[in-house]
Amino acid sequence: MSNETASFGEILIYLIGGIVFISGGLFTAWIIRPKRPNEEKLTTYESGEDPLGGAWGQVNIRFYVIALIFLLFEVEIVFLFPWATVFGREELIEATDGLWGWVALSEMFVFIFILALGLAYAWRKGYLEWDKPEIKPSDFKGPVPTEKYNAINHKYSKFTSEQPKK
């Protein structure tokens, strides 16, 4: 058996050991846990509140676009740190009379330029703009006069700029 095959065998032993260890812990917890289900424990938990409506709520697609752009730049950071440690080694730069450093620097500038181009494209297309909803006043006519309602809202709101009508 070659040395490489022995290394894969060692990895296989670690994988099997990990699976047995995790399965054993889960099985032991299943055996010793108390089994007292009731109606409250079997309900859906949603941040301490009773869920309202179905679970198929619509989510604005812009959340996904922003998340993808965020992930793009997180991956950029993941590439920048190893690049800086590997290509910043003095012995490699000195061995190639500085050429190694210039090549590495130009590669990273090209990489960052391509990412900046993608960001500029997303910005230009308006993917980073967030439309604010238009607030429409209600035409509801309730038993409380509008002046009293505005006076109460003004009294308890620190953010309103309107003065109550008298």
C-alpha positions as CSV (number, residue, x, y, z in Angstrom):
1,M,0.0,0.0,0.0
2,S,1.4,3.4,-1.0
3,N,1.9,6.3,1.4
4,E,-0.9,8.3,-0.4
5,T,-3.4,5.4,0.1
6,A,-2.5,5.2,3.8
7,S,-3.2,9.0,4.1
8,F,-6.7,8.5,2.6
9,G,-7.2,5.6,5.0
10,E,-6.3,7.9,7.9
11,I,-8.8,10.5,6.7
12,L,-11.5,7.8,6.4
13,I,-10.9,6.7,10.0
14,Y,-11.3,10.2,11.2
15,L,-14.5,10.6,9.2
16,I,-16.0,7.4,10.6
17,G,-14.9,8.3,14.1
18,G,-16.5,11.7,13.8
19,I,-19.8,10.2,12.5
20,V,-19.8,7.6,15.3
21,F,-19.1,10.2,17.9
22,I,-21.9,12.6,16.7
23,S,-24.4,9.8,16.3
24,G,-23.6,8.4,19.7
25,G,-24.1,11.8,21.3
26,L,-27.5,12.3,19.5
27,F,-28.6,8.8,20.4
28,T,-27.7,9.2,24.0
29,A,-29.6,12.5,24.2
30,W,-32.6,10.9,22.6
31,I,-32.6,8.1,25.2
32,I,-32.2,10.3,28.3
33,R,-34.3,13.3,27.4
34,P,-37.8,13.6,29.0
35,K,-40.7,12.8,26.7
36,R,-43.5,15.0,27.8
37,P,-45.0,16.6,24.7
38,N,-48.0,19.0,25.2
39,E,-50.0,21.3,22.9
40,E,-47.8,24.3,23.8
41,K,-44.5,22.6,23.0
42,L,-45.8,21.3,19.7
43,T,-46.8,24.7,18.4
44,T,-44.7,26.7,15.9
45,Y,-42.2,29.0,17.6
46,E,-41.7,32.4,16.0
47,S,-39.6,34.7,18.2
48,G,-41.8,34.2,21.1
49,E,-45.0,35.3,19.2
50,D,-47.8,33.3,17.9
51,P,-47.4,33.1,14.1
52,L,-50.0,34.9,12.0
53,G,-50.9,33.9,8.5
54,G,-49.1,31.4,6.3
55,A,-45.4,30.8,6.0
56,W,-45.4,31.7,2.4
57,G,-44.9,35.5,2.8
58,Q,-43.4,37.4,-0.1
59,V,-40.0,38.8,0.4
60,N,-38.7,41.7,-1.7
61,I,-36.2,40.5,-4.3
62,R,-33.9,43.4,-3.4
63,F,-32.9,41.7,-0.2
64,Y,-31.4,38.9,-2.3
65,V,-29.6,41.3,-4.6
66,I,-28.0,43.2,-1.6
67,A,-27.1,39.8,0.0
68,L,-25.4,38.7,-3.2
69,I,-23.4,41.9,-3.5
70,F,-22.4,41.6,0.1
71,L,-21.2,38.0,-0.4
72,L,-19.3,39.1,-3.5
73,F,-17.2,41.5,-1.4
74,E,-16.9,39.1,1.4
75,V,-15.3,36.6,-1.0
76,E,-13.0,39.4,-2.2
77,I,-11.7,39.8,1.4
78,V,-11.2,36.0,1.7
79,F,-9.0,36.2,-1.4
80,L,-7.1,39.3,-0.3
81,F,-5.8,38.0,3.0
82,P,-4.0,34.9,1.6
83,W,-2.8,36.9,-1.3
84,A,-1.2,39.5,1.0
85,T,0.5,36.8,3.1
86,V,1.8,34.7,0.2
87,F,2.8,37.4,-2.2
88,G,4.2,39.6,0.5
89,R,7.1,37.2,1.4
90,E,10.4,39.1,1.2
91,E,12.4,36.1,0.1
92,L,10.3,35.6,-3.0
93,I,10.4,39.3,-3.9
94,E,14.2,39.4,-3.4
95,A,14.7,36.2,-5.4
96,T,13.0,37.7,-8.5
97,D,14.5,41.2,-8.2
98,G,11.1,42.7,-7.3
99,L,9.3,41.3,-10.3
100,W,7.2,38.9,-8.1
101,G,5.9,41.8,-6.1
102,W,4.9,43.8,-9.2
103,V,3.2,40.8,-10.8
104,A,1.2,40.1,-7.6
105,L,0.2,43.7,-7.2
106,S,-1.0,44.0,-10.8
107,E,-3.0,40.8,-10.4
108,M,-4.8,42.1,-7.4
109,F,-5.5,45.5,-9.0
110,V,-7.1,43.6,-12.0
111,F,-9.1,41.5,-9.5
112,I,-10.3,44.6,-7.6
113,F,-11.0,46.5,-10.8
114,I,-13.3,43.7,-12.1
115,L,-15.2,43.7,-8.7
116,A,-15.4,47.5,-8.9
117,L,-16.8,47.2,-12.4
118,G,-19.5,44.8,-11.1
119,L,-20.4,47.2,-8.3
120,A,-20.6,50.1,-10.7
121,Y,-22.9,48.1,-13.0
122,A,-25.2,47.2,-10.0
123,W,-25.1,50.9,-9.0
124,R,-25.9,52.1,-12.5
125,K,-28.7,49.6,-13.0
126,G,-30.3,50.9,-9.7
127,Y,-30.0,47.6,-7.8
128,L,-28.6,49.5,-4.8
129,E,-31.5,52.0,-4.7
130,W,-34.3,51.4,-2.3
131,D,-37.7,52.8,-3.1
132,K,-39.4,54.3,-0.1
133,P,-43.0,53.5,0.1
134,E,-45.4,56.4,-0.5
135,I,-47.4,57.1,2.7
136,K,-51.0,57.8,1.8
137,P,-53.2,59.4,4.4
138,S,-56.2,57.4,5.4
139,D,-59.7,58.7,4.5
140,F,-61.2,56.9,7.5
141,K,-63.7,59.0,9.5
142,G,-63.8,57.9,13.1
143,P,-65.7,59.2,16.1
144,V,-62.6,61.1,17.4
145,P,-62.2,64.6,15.9
146,T,-59.0,64.9,13.8
147,E,-57.8,67.9,16.0
148,K,-57.8,65.8,19.2
149,Y,-56.1,62.9,17.5
150,N,-53.3,65.1,16.2
151,A,-52.9,66.7,19.6
152,I,-52.5,63.3,21.3
153,N,-50.1,62.2,18.6
154,H,-48.0,65.4,18.9
155,K,-47.9,65.1,22.7
156,Y,-46.5,61.6,22.7
157,S,-44.3,61.7,19.6
158,K,-40.8,63.1,19.6
159,F,-40.4,62.8,15.9
160,T,-43.3,64.8,14.5
161,S,-42.7,68.3,13.3
162,E,-46.3,69.4,13.0
163,Q,-47.9,71.4,15.7
164,P,-51.4,70.4,16.9
165,K,-54.2,72.5,15.4
166,K,-56.2,74.5,18.0
